[in-house]
Amino acid sequence: MPVGGIKEKCMAAHRNGIKNVILPKKNENDYTDVPEDLRDELSVYFVNNVEEALKLALEDSIDPDFYKNEILTFFRPKL
């Protein structure tokens, strides 16, 4: 599901020292609104679903069964 305010969200992330940003794949075209100098300093990952976002966001050391059983069961009814 696309979200609004991609430019503002990316600018806020950059302003707060965040280098990695996860965005919905459906917002890929909106990313061109982000100033080029900011795009050069951010690593942006476009995902199709929550599972992809969680894989990027969670550390490798976290037990995969934790987010499969605990986190995904929370989000799945909302998908």
GUPA-269846 format. One record per residue: residue number from 1; residue in three letters; x, y negated, z of N, C-alpha, C, CB in turn. Coordinates in Angstrom, 1 decimal, always signed. Glycine has a CB too. Layout:
REM GUPA-269846
> NUM,ALA,X,Y,Z,X,Y,Z,X,Y,Z,X,Y,Z
...
This chain:
REM GUPA-269846
> 1,MET,+0.8,+1.2,+0.0,+0.0,+0.0,+0.0,+0.9,-1.2,+0.0,-1.0,+0.0,+1.2
> 2,PRO,+0.7,-2.2,-0.9,+1.5,-3.4,-0.9,+1.2,-4.3,+0.2,+1.3,-4.1,-2.2
> 3,VAL,+2.2,-5.1,+0.6,+2.0,-6.1,+1.7,+2.3,-7.5,+1.1,+2.9,-5.8,+2.9
> 4,GLY,+1.8,-8.5,+1.8,+2.0,-9.8,+1.3,+3.3,-10.5,+2.0,+0.8,-10.7,+1.6
> 5,GLY,+3.7,-11.6,+1.4,+4.8,-12.4,+2.0,+6.1,-11.7,+2.0,+4.4,-12.6,+3.4
> 6,ILE,+6.4,-11.1,+0.9,+7.7,-10.4,+0.7,+8.9,-11.4,+0.8,+7.8,-9.6,-0.6
> 7,LYS,+8.8,-12.5,+0.1,+9.8,-13.5,+0.2,+10.1,-14.0,+1.6,+9.5,-14.7,-0.7
> 8,GLU,+9.0,-14.3,+2.3,+9.1,-14.8,+3.7,+9.7,-13.7,+4.6,+7.8,-15.3,+4.2
> 9,LYS,+9.2,-12.5,+4.5,+9.7,-11.4,+5.3,+11.2,-11.1,+5.1,+8.9,-10.1,+5.0
> 10,CYS,+11.6,-11.2,+3.8,+13.1,-11.0,+3.6,+13.9,-12.2,+4.1,+13.3,-10.8,+2.0
> 11,MET,+13.4,-13.4,+4.0,+14.1,-14.5,+4.5,+14.2,-14.5,+6.0,+13.4,-15.9,+4.1
> 12,ALA,+13.1,-14.0,+6.7,+13.2,-13.9,+8.1,+14.2,-12.8,+8.6,+11.8,-13.6,+8.7
> 13,ALA,+14.2,-11.7,+7.8,+15.1,-10.6,+8.1,+16.5,-11.1,+8.0,+14.9,-9.4,+7.2
> 14,HIS,+16.8,-11.8,+6.9,+18.2,-12.3,+6.7,+18.6,-13.3,+7.8,+18.3,-13.0,+5.3
> 15,ARG,+17.6,-14.2,+8.1,+17.9,-15.2,+9.2,+18.2,-14.6,+10.5,+16.6,-16.1,+9.3
> 16,ASN,+17.7,-13.4,+10.8,+17.9,-12.7,+12.0,+19.0,-11.6,+11.9,+16.6,-12.1,+12.5
> 17,GLY,+19.8,-11.7,+10.9,+20.9,-10.8,+10.7,+20.6,-9.3,+10.3,+21.6,-10.7,+12.0
> 18,ILE,+19.4,-9.1,+9.8,+19.0,-7.8,+9.3,+19.5,-7.6,+7.9,+17.5,-7.6,+9.5
> 19,LYS,+20.2,-6.6,+7.6,+20.8,-6.4,+6.3,+20.0,-5.3,+5.5,+22.2,-5.9,+6.4
> 20,ASN,+19.3,-4.4,+6.1,+18.6,-3.4,+5.4,+17.1,-3.6,+5.6,+18.9,-2.0,+6.0
> 21,VAL,+16.4,-3.6,+4.5,+14.9,-3.9,+4.5,+14.2,-2.7,+3.7,+14.6,-5.2,+3.8
> 22,ILE,+13.1,-2.2,+4.3,+12.3,-1.2,+3.7,+11.0,-1.8,+3.2,+12.1,+0.0,+4.6
> 23,LEU,+10.7,-1.7,+1.9,+9.5,-2.3,+1.4,+8.7,-1.2,+0.6,+9.8,-3.5,+0.5
> 24,PRO,+7.4,-1.4,+0.5,+6.6,-0.5,-0.3,+7.0,-0.6,-1.8,+5.1,-0.8,-0.2
> 25,LYS,+7.0,+0.5,-2.5,+7.3,+0.5,-3.9,+6.4,-0.4,-4.7,+7.2,+2.0,-4.5
> 26,LYS,+5.2,-0.6,-4.3,+4.2,-1.4,-5.0,+4.6,-2.9,-4.9,+2.8,-1.2,-4.5
> 27,ASN,+5.5,-3.3,-4.0,+6.0,-4.6,-3.9,+7.3,-4.9,-4.7,+6.1,-5.0,-2.5
> 28,GLU,+7.7,-4.0,-5.5,+9.0,-4.1,-6.2,+9.0,-5.4,-7.1,+9.2,-2.9,-7.1
> 29,ASN,+7.9,-5.7,-7.7,+7.9,-6.9,-8.6,+7.9,-8.2,-7.8,+6.6,-6.9,-9.4
> 30,ASP,+7.3,-8.1,-6.5,+7.3,-9.3,-5.7,+8.7,-9.7,-5.2,+6.4,-9.1,-4.5
> 31,TYR,+9.6,-8.7,-5.2,+11.0,-8.9,-4.7,+11.7,-9.9,-5.5,+11.8,-7.6,-4.6
> 32,THR,+11.3,-10.1,-6.8,+12.0,-11.1,-7.7,+11.8,-12.5,-7.2,+11.5,-10.9,-9.1
> 33,ASP,+10.8,-12.7,-6.3,+10.5,-14.0,-5.7,+11.6,-14.4,-4.7,+9.1,-14.1,-5.1
> 34,VAL,+12.3,-13.4,-4.2,+13.3,-13.6,-3.1,+14.5,-14.3,-3.8,+13.7,-12.3,-2.4
> 35,PRO,+15.0,-15.4,-3.3,+16.2,-16.0,-3.9,+17.3,-15.1,-4.2,+16.7,-17.2,-3.1
> 36,GLU,+18.0,-15.2,-5.3,+19.1,-14.3,-5.7,+20.2,-14.2,-4.7,+19.6,-14.8,-7.1
> 37,ASP,+20.6,-15.3,-4.1,+21.7,-15.3,-3.1,+21.3,-14.4,-1.9,+22.0,-16.7,-2.6
> 38,LEU,+20.0,-14.4,-1.5,+19.5,-13.6,-0.4,+19.5,-12.1,-0.9,+18.1,-14.0,+0.0
> 39,ARG,+19.1,-11.9,-2.1,+19.0,-10.5,-2.6,+20.4,-9.9,-2.7,+18.4,-10.5,-4.1
> 40,ASP,+21.4,-10.7,-2.9,+22.8,-10.2,-2.9,+23.3,-9.7,-1.6,+23.7,-11.3,-3.5
> 41,GLU,+22.7,-10.3,-0.5,+23.1,-10.0,+0.8,+22.3,-8.9,+1.5,+23.1,-11.2,+1.7
> 42,LEU,+21.2,-8.5,+0.9,+20.3,-7.5,+1.5,+20.4,-6.2,+0.8,+18.8,-8.0,+1.5
> 43,SER,+20.2,-5.1,+1.5,+20.0,-3.8,+0.9,+18.6,-3.5,+1.1,+21.0,-2.7,+1.6
> 44,VAL,+17.9,-3.4,-0.1,+16.4,-3.1,+0.0,+16.1,-1.7,-0.5,+15.7,-4.2,-0.8
> 45,TYR,+15.3,-1.1,+0.2,+14.8,+0.3,-0.2,+13.3,+0.3,-0.4,+15.2,+1.3,+0.9
> 46,PHE,+12.9,+0.7,-1.6,+11.5,+0.8,-1.9,+11.0,+2.2,-1.7,+11.2,+0.3,-3.4
> 47,VAL,+9.9,+2.3,-0.9,+9.4,+3.7,-0.6,+8.0,+3.8,-1.0,+9.5,+3.9,+0.9
> 48,ASN,+7.6,+5.1,-1.3,+6.3,+5.4,-1.7,+5.3,+5.7,-0.6,+6.3,+6.5,-2.7
> 49,ASN,+5.9,+6.2,+0.6,+5.0,+6.6,+1.7,+5.8,+6.4,+3.0,+4.6,+8.1,+1.5
> 50,VAL,+5.0,+6.6,+4.1,+5.6,+6.4,+5.4,+6.7,+7.4,+5.7,+4.4,+6.6,+6.5
> 51,GLU,+6.6,+8.6,+5.2,+7.6,+9.6,+5.4,+9.0,+9.2,+4.9,+7.2,+11.0,+4.8
> 52,GLU,+9.0,+8.6,+3.7,+10.2,+8.1,+3.1,+10.8,+6.9,+4.0,+10.0,+7.6,+1.7
> 53,ALA,+9.9,+6.1,+4.5,+10.3,+5.0,+5.3,+10.9,+5.5,+6.6,+9.1,+4.0,+5.6
> 54,LEU,+10.3,+6.5,+7.2,+10.8,+7.0,+8.5,+12.2,+7.7,+8.3,+9.8,+8.1,+9.0
> 55,LYS,+12.4,+8.4,+7.2,+13.7,+9.0,+6.9,+14.7,+7.9,+6.8,+13.6,+9.8,+5.6
> 56,LEU,+14.4,+6.8,+6.2,+15.4,+5.7,+6.2,+15.6,+5.0,+7.5,+15.0,+4.7,+5.1
> 57,ALA,+14.5,+4.8,+8.2,+14.6,+4.0,+9.4,+15.1,+4.7,+10.7,+13.2,+3.5,+9.8
> 58,LEU,+14.9,+6.0,+10.7,+15.3,+6.8,+11.9,+16.7,+7.3,+11.7,+14.3,+7.9,+12.2
> 59,GLU,+17.4,+7.3,+12.8,+18.8,+7.8,+12.8,+18.8,+9.3,+12.5,+19.5,+7.6,+14.1
> 60,ASP,+19.9,+9.8,+11.8,+20.1,+11.2,+11.5,+20.1,+12.1,+12.8,+21.3,+11.4,+10.7
> 61,SER,+20.5,+11.5,+13.9,+20.7,+12.3,+15.1,+19.3,+12.6,+15.8,+21.5,+11.6,+16.1
> 62,ILE,+18.3,+12.0,+15.3,+16.9,+12.3,+15.9,+16.4,+13.6,+15.4,+15.9,+11.1,+15.6
> 63,ASP,+15.9,+14.4,+16.2,+15.4,+15.7,+15.9,+14.3,+15.6,+14.8,+14.8,+16.5,+17.1
> 64,PRO,+14.4,+16.2,+13.6,+13.4,+16.0,+12.6,+12.0,+16.5,+13.0,+13.9,+16.7,+11.3
> 65,ASP,+12.0,+17.4,+13.9,+10.6,+17.9,+14.3,+9.9,+16.8,+15.2,+10.8,+19.2,+15.2
> 66,PHE,+10.7,+15.9,+15.8,+10.1,+14.8,+16.5,+9.2,+14.0,+15.6,+11.2,+14.0,+17.2
> 67,TYR,+9.8,+13.5,+14.5,+9.0,+12.6,+13.7,+8.0,+13.4,+12.8,+9.9,+11.7,+12.9
> 68,LYS,+8.3,+14.6,+12.6,+7.3,+15.4,+11.8,+6.1,+15.7,+12.7,+7.9,+16.7,+11.3
> 69,ASN,+6.3,+16.1,+14.0,+5.2,+16.4,+14.8,+4.6,+15.3,+15.6,+5.6,+17.5,+15.8
> 70,GLU,+5.4,+14.3,+16.0,+4.9,+13.2,+16.9,+4.6,+12.0,+16.0,+6.0,+12.9,+17.9
> 71,ILE,+5.5,+11.5,+15.2,+5.2,+10.3,+14.5,+4.2,+10.5,+13.4,+6.6,+9.7,+14.0
> 72,LEU,+4.5,+11.5,+12.5,+3.6,+11.6,+11.4,+2.2,+12.0,+11.7,+4.2,+12.7,+10.5
> 73,THR,+2.0,+12.7,+12.8,+0.6,+13.0,+13.2,-0.1,+11.7,+13.6,+0.6,+14.0,+14.3
> 74,PHE,+0.6,+10.7,+14.1,+0.1,+9.5,+14.4,-0.4,+8.7,+13.1,+1.0,+8.6,+15.2
> 75,PHE,+0.5,+8.7,+12.1,+0.2,+8.0,+10.9,-0.7,+8.7,+9.9,+1.5,+7.6,+10.2
> 76,ARG,-0.6,+10.0,+9.9,-1.3,+10.7,+8.8,-2.8,+10.4,+8.8,-1.1,+12.2,+9.1
> 77,PRO,-3.6,+10.3,+9.9,-5.0,+10.0,+9.8,-5.2,+8.6,+9.1,-5.6,+10.0,+11.1
> 78,LYS,-4.2,+7.7,+9.2,-4.4,+6.4,+8.7,-4.1,+6.3,+7.2,-3.5,+5.4,+9.5
> 79,LEU,-3.4,+7.3,+6.7,-3.0,+7.3,+5.3,-4.2,+7.6,+4.4,-1.9,+8.3,+5.0
